[in-house]
Amino acid sequence: MTQKDMLTITKQQAGRFILAKQGLIGSYRFIGKSGAYDYVRQAGCIQYDPVDVCGKNAELTLQSRVKGFSKSMLQELLYEDRKLVDYADKELSIWPVEDWPYFSSYRNRSLKLGKKFKGLIRLEKMALSYIKDNGPVSSDTLPIEGELFWHSSMHWSGNWQKNSPAARSVLEQLYTDGVLIIHHKKGSRKYYDLAGKHLPETILNAENPCKNEEEFTAWRVLRRIGAVGLLWDKNSTAFLGIDIKAEKRKKILESLTLQGKICPVAVEGIKQTFYYRSEDDLLMASIVDGNADLKPRMSFIAPLDPLMWDKSLILALWDFQYSWEIYTPAVKRKYGYYTLPILYGDRFVGRIEAVPDRNKKVLAVKGIWWEPGLLQTKKLNTELEKTLIRFAGFNDCDSVSKV
């Protein structure tokens, strides 16, 4: 199918479709703890990052589109309800436990790799025996001393690490193998326990629905398209963690189209073809016909939010250039250490750096940078104040101060 034969939409319509799909515009579709779970299921995965300036990345992702979300809801879904799990996908991520069978190839690869490390099997037996007798452990509380020539296979980077602490190495190996899962976290410290104690056998022993790696890769591509809403046939950071180059990507997109799982669409002014999941046909039609619920809301967006996975796509559709400056030297930062994009309605209107003083329970706004040419209306400022109050509550603060 050529671009002449397919549906053509404007950049504004493409942006609105993405925002509506992700629940960032219109009336709230995701509400409370069940809404948080529903959103993760829709996205497939949300990225985990341990940095906590004004909430960790996964928490920030949920607060922007889940009405009434609190950080405790995510903890409950992960470590009490066990509906979600921490594991690799797009880097270290959080995803639904029901997807566990799909990632068996990850675990099998890890098991094979682990056998190559001298002394690791003996240490694994020691660690498992200790955990069975004593319960969840962290690398600090597991009584295994020494160092190990080892590297994590979690991201398949192949970067070898010499002299890695043995306790940490054996726990991460067993975790990547799927023998252990994260029981809970204290700050960024992970505590591990036996997967069999917390995940049902029907999940642990389920056969992988994908017959081979090709099917698994196609499933992941389909999943990422659903996470963003609309993705282009282009090298994209939204596909990070998937071994997929241009030729393979094109073949998968063509196959998914022929199977009726995705639909191609042209976007005015952009040469690449875009794709969305066929289940979103009605949403696309409502955007094109002008019947979609596009009631404006304001949200502060996480740096690693699925919306921001492909910054080139953000620039192409919204003319908004965002760089996460957390690793940029202070003297070279244009904005702040942990700035969040500000989304209002169907536009990115600026960015904000807001840091809670948890002792004083005050959210300090260290900087707001509006986009050039933005008209700061009374309505915009009123919406900002309401969003800051919600964001303060999300960070357990009672008030807001502007530095």
C-alpha positions in Angstrom: 0.0 0.0 0.0 1.4 3.4 -1.0 0.8 6.6 1.0 -1.6 7.7 -1.7 -3.9 4.7 -0.9 -3.9 5.1 2.8 -5.6 7.4 5.3 -3.8 10.7 5.6 -3.9 12.8 8.8 -2.4 16.0 9.9 0.3 16.3 12.5 -2.2 17.8 15.0 -4.5 14.8 14.4 -1.6 12.4 14.9 -0.7 14.1 18.2 -4.2 14.1 19.4 -4.6 10.4 18.6 -1.5 9.6 20.6 -2.6 11.7 23.6 -6.2 10.2 23.5 -4.8 6.7 23.3 -2.5 7.3 26.2 -5.3 8.8 28.4 -3.6 12.3 28.5 -6.4 14.3 27.0 -10.2 14.3 27.5 -12.0 12.9 30.5 -10.0 10.6 32.7 -10.1 7.0 31.4 -7.8 5.6 34.1 -9.0 6.0 37.7 -7.5 4.7 41.0 -5.5 1.5 41.5 -7.5 -0.5 39.0 -6.9 2.3 36.5 -3.2 2.2 37.1 -3.2 -1.5 36.4 -5.3 -1.0 33.3 -2.9 1.6 32.0 0.2 -0.6 32.5 -1.6 -3.4 30.7 -2.4 -1.1 27.8 1.2 0.2 27.6 2.7 -3.2 28.0 5.5 -1.8 30.2 6.5 1.4 31.9 10.2 2.1 32.6 11.6 1.9 36.1 14.3 4.3 37.2 15.4 4.6 40.8 16.0 8.4 40.8 13.5 10.1 43.0 13.5 13.8 42.8 9.7 14.4 42.7 8.6 10.8 42.3 10.2 7.9 40.5 9.7 7.6 36.8 7.1 4.8 36.9 5.1 6.8 39.6 5.3 10.0 37.5 4.1 8.1 34.5 1.0 7.0 36.3 0.2 10.2 38.1 0.0 12.1 34.8 -2.9 10.0 33.5 -4.5 8.1 36.4 -7.0 10.1 38.5 -6.4 9.8 42.2 -3.2 7.9 41.8 -0.9 7.6 44.8 2.5 6.0 45.0 1.2 3.3 47.4 -1.0 2.0 44.6 2.0 0.9 42.5 3.7 -0.7 45.5 0.5 -2.7 46.2 0.1 -3.8 42.6 3.8 -4.9 42.6 4.4 -6.4 46.0 1.0 -7.2 47.5 -1.4 -7.9 44.7 1.4 -9.3 42.5 -0.4 -8.1 39.3 2.7 -6.4 38.1 6.4 -7.4 38.2 9.8 -5.8 37.9 11.8 -7.3 35.0 13.6 -6.3 31.8 11.8 -5.1 28.7 12.5 -1.5 27.7 15.5 -1.4 30.1 14.3 -2.4 33.6 10.6 -2.1 33.5 7.3 -2.8 35.2 4.8 -5.0 33.3 1.8 -7.2 33.9 2.6 -10.6 35.5 0.3 -12.2 32.8 3.1 -11.5 30.3 5.6 -13.6 32.2 5.3 -16.6 29.8 6.3 -14.4 26.8 9.7 -13.7 28.3 10.8 -17.3 28.7 13.6 -16.8 26.1 15.1 -14.1 28.3 15.2 -16.5 31.2 16.5 -19.4 29.2 19.3 -17.3 27.8 20.2 -16.2 31.3 20.2 -19.8 32.5 22.6 -20.8 29.8 24.9 -17.9 30.4 25.0 -18.5 34.1 26.5 -21.9 33.6 29.6 -20.3 32.1 30.6 -18.6 35.4 33.0 -20.7 37.5 31.6 -21.2 41.0 28.2 -19.6 40.3 26.2 -22.8 40.6 27.6 -23.5 44.1 26.8 -19.9 45.2 23.3 -20.2 43.8 22.6 -23.3 45.9 23.9 -21.4 49.0 21.7 -18.4 48.2 18.5 -20.4 47.6 19.0 -22.5 50.8 19.4 -19.3 52.8 16.4 -17.6 51.2 14.2 -20.7 51.8 15.2 -20.7 55.5 15.2 -16.9 56.1 13.0 -15.2 53.6 13.6 -12.2 51.4 17.2 -10.9 51.2 19.2 -8.0 49.6 22.8 -8.1 48.6 23.7 -6.6 52.0 21.9 -9.3 54.0 22.8 -12.4 52.0 25.8 -14.0 53.9 27.9 -14.7 50.8 31.3 -12.9 50.7 33.9 -12.4 48.1 33.8 -11.4 44.4 32.9 -13.0 41.2 34.0 -12.6 37.6 30.5 -12.0 36.2 28.2 -9.7 34.3 24.4 -9.2 34.2 22.6 -10.7 31.2 19.6 -8.5 31.9 20.1 -6.2 28.9 22.3 -8.6 26.9 24.9 -5.9 26.7 27.8 -8.3 26.9 29.7 -5.8 29.1 31.8 -7.9 31.4 32.4 -6.9 35.0 35.4 -8.1 36.9 35.3 -8.5 40.7 31.6 -8.0 41.1 30.4 -8.6 44.7 29.4 -12.3 44.9 26.2 -11.7 46.8 24.9 -9.1 44.4 26.0 -11.2 41.4 24.3 -14.4 42.5 21.0 -12.6 43.4 20.9 -10.8 40.1 21.7 -14.0 38.2 18.9 -15.9 39.9 16.5 -12.9 39.3 17.3 -12.8 35.6 16.9 -16.6 35.5 13.3 -16.1 36.9 14.1 -18.2 40.0 13.8 -15.1 42.2 11.6 -12.0 41.8 11.9 -8.7 43.6 9.9 -9.1 46.8 10.0 -5.4 47.7 12.3 -2.3 47.6 13.5 0.0 50.3 14.5 3.1 48.3 16.5 1.8 45.5 17.6 -1.4 47.3 16.0 -4.6 46.1 15.0 -7.5 48.2 14.6 -10.8 46.5 12.5 -13.9 47.2 11.6 -17.1 45.5 9.3 -16.6 42.5 7.4 -19.7 43.3 6.2 -18.2 46.6 4.5 -15.3 44.9 3.6 -16.1 41.3 1.0 -18.8 40.5 2.1 -22.0 39.0 -0.2 -21.4 36.0 1.9 -18.4 35.2 5.4 -19.8 36.1 4.8 -23.0 34.1 2.8 -21.6 31.2 4.1 -22.3 27.7 5.4 -19.3 25.8 2.6 -18.3 23.4 5.3 -17.3 20.8 6.6 -20.3 19.0 10.0 -18.7 18.2 12.0 -15.5 18.5 10.5 -14.0 15.3 7.0 -14.3 16.8 8.3 -12.9 20.1 9.9 -9.9 18.4 6.7 -9.2 16.4 4.7 -9.4 19.7 7.0 -6.9 21.3 6.8 -4.5 18.3 3.0 -4.7 18.4 3.1 -4.0 22.1 5.3 -0.9 21.7 3.0 0.5 19.0 0.2 0.1 21.5 2.3 1.8 24.2 2.9 5.0 22.2 -0.2 4.8 20.1 1.3 5.7 16.8 4.8 4.7 15.6 6.6 5.3 12.4 8.6 3.0 10.2 11.9 4.5 11.3 14.7 3.6 13.7 13.1 4.6 17.0 14.1 4.6 20.7 10.6 3.4 21.3 11.9 0.0 20.2 14.8 0.0 22.6 15.6 -3.4 24.0 14.3 -5.2 20.8 16.9 -6.5 18.4 15.5 -5.0 15.3 17.1 -3.3 12.3 15.5 -1.6 9.4 15.0 -4.6 7.1 13.6 -6.7 10.0 11.4 -3.9 11.2 9.8 -3.4 7.8 9.2 -7.1 7.4 7.5 -7.3 10.8 5.4 -4.2 10.1 4.3 -5.6 6.8 3.4 -9.0 8.4 1.4 -7.3 11.2 -0.4 -5.3 8.6 -1.3 -8.3 6.5 -2.5 -10.1 9.7 -4.8 -7.1 10.4 -3.2 -6.3 13.7 -2.0 -2.8 12.7 -3.1 -0.1 10.3 -0.8 2.1 8.2 -1.5 5.9 8.1 0.3 8.8 6.4 1.0 12.0 8.3 1.2 15.2 6.3 4.7 16.5 5.9 6.4 13.3 7.1 7.6 10.8 4.6 7.7 7.7 6.9 4.5 5.6 7.2 3.0 5.5 10.7 1.2 2.5 12.3 -1.4 2.1 15.0 -3.1 -1.0 16.4 -6.3 -2.0 14.5 -8.2 -2.2 17.8 -7.9 1.6 17.8 -9.8 2.2 14.6 -12.7 3.8 16.3 -10.5 6.2 18.2 -8.7 7.1 14.9 -12.1 7.7 13.2 -13.2 9.9 16.1 -10.1 12.0 15.8 -10.4 12.4 12.0 -14.2 13.2 12.3 -13.6 15.7 15.1 -15.8 13.7 17.6 -13.2 12.7 20.1 -13.2 13.8 23.7 -10.4 16.4 23.7 -11.2 18.2 26.9 -7.9 19.9 27.8 -6.0 18.8 30.9 -2.6 19.8 32.2 -0.1 17.1 33.2 3.6 17.0 34.2 5.2 14.2 32.1 7.8 11.8 33.3 11.2 11.9 31.5 10.9 8.2 30.5 7.2 8.2 30.0 6.0 6.1 27.0 4.9 9.5 25.4 8.6 10.6 25.5 10.2 7.3 24.3 10.8 8.7 20.8 12.0 12.3 21.2 12.4 12.6 17.4 8.8 11.8 17.1 7.9 14.4 19.7 9.9 17.0 17.7 8.3 16.0 14.4 4.7 16.1 15.6 4.8 18.8 18.3 7.9 20.8 17.5 8.9 20.3 21.1 12.5 19.5 21.8 13.1 17.8 25.1 16.4 16.6 26.6 16.6 14.9 30.0 19.5 16.8 31.6 20.0 14.6 34.7 23.3 13.4 33.3 24.3 16.8 31.9 27.0 18.8 33.9 25.3 21.6 35.8 27.1 24.3 33.8 25.9 22.9 30.5 22.2 22.5 31.5 19.7 24.7 29.6 17.0 24.0 32.1 17.2 21.9 35.3 18.4 18.7 36.8 15.0 17.0 36.6 12.7 19.0 34.5 9.3 17.6 33.4 7.5 18.5 30.2 4.3 20.4 30.7 1.4 19.1 28.6 -1.7 21.2 28.3 -4.5 20.1 26.0 -2.9 18.9 22.8 0.3 21.0 23.2 3.6 20.9 25.0 3.5 24.4 26.6 6.8 24.2 28.6 8.7 22.4 31.3 9.0 22.6 35.0 11.4 21.7 37.8 9.6 21.1 41.1 11.3 19.5 44.1 9.5 18.6 47.3 10.9 19.4 50.7 9.5 16.4 52.4 10.4 17.6 55.9 8.5 20.9 55.5 5.9 19.3 53.2 6.4 22.0 50.6 6.7 21.6 46.9 9.3 24.1 45.7 9.0 25.2 42.1 12.6 25.9 41.1 11.8 26.9 37.5 9.2 27.1 34.8 10.2 27.5 31.2 7.3 28.3 28.8 7.6 27.6 25.1 8.5 30.6 22.9 5.4 32.5 21.8 3.1 30.9 24.3 0.3 33.3 25.5 0.0 32.9 29.3 -3.7 33.3 29.7 -5.6 33.4 33.0 -7.0 30.0 32.1 -3.5 28.6 31.6 -2.3 30.0 34.9 -5.3 28.7 36.8 -4.8 25.2 35.3 -1.1 25.4 36.3 -2.0 26.2 39.9 -4.5 23.3 40.1 -1.9 20.9 38.6 0.7 22.1 41.1 -1.6 21.4 44.0 -2.3 17.9 42.7 1.4 17.3 42.2 2.2 18.6 45.7 -0.3 16.1 47.1 1.2 13.3 45.0 4.5 14.2 46.7 3.0 14.3 50.2 3.3 18.1 50.4 0.7 20.4 51.8 1.6 23.6 49.9 3.5 25.0 46.9 6.2 27.7 46.9 7.8 29.3 43.9 11.5 30.0 44.3 
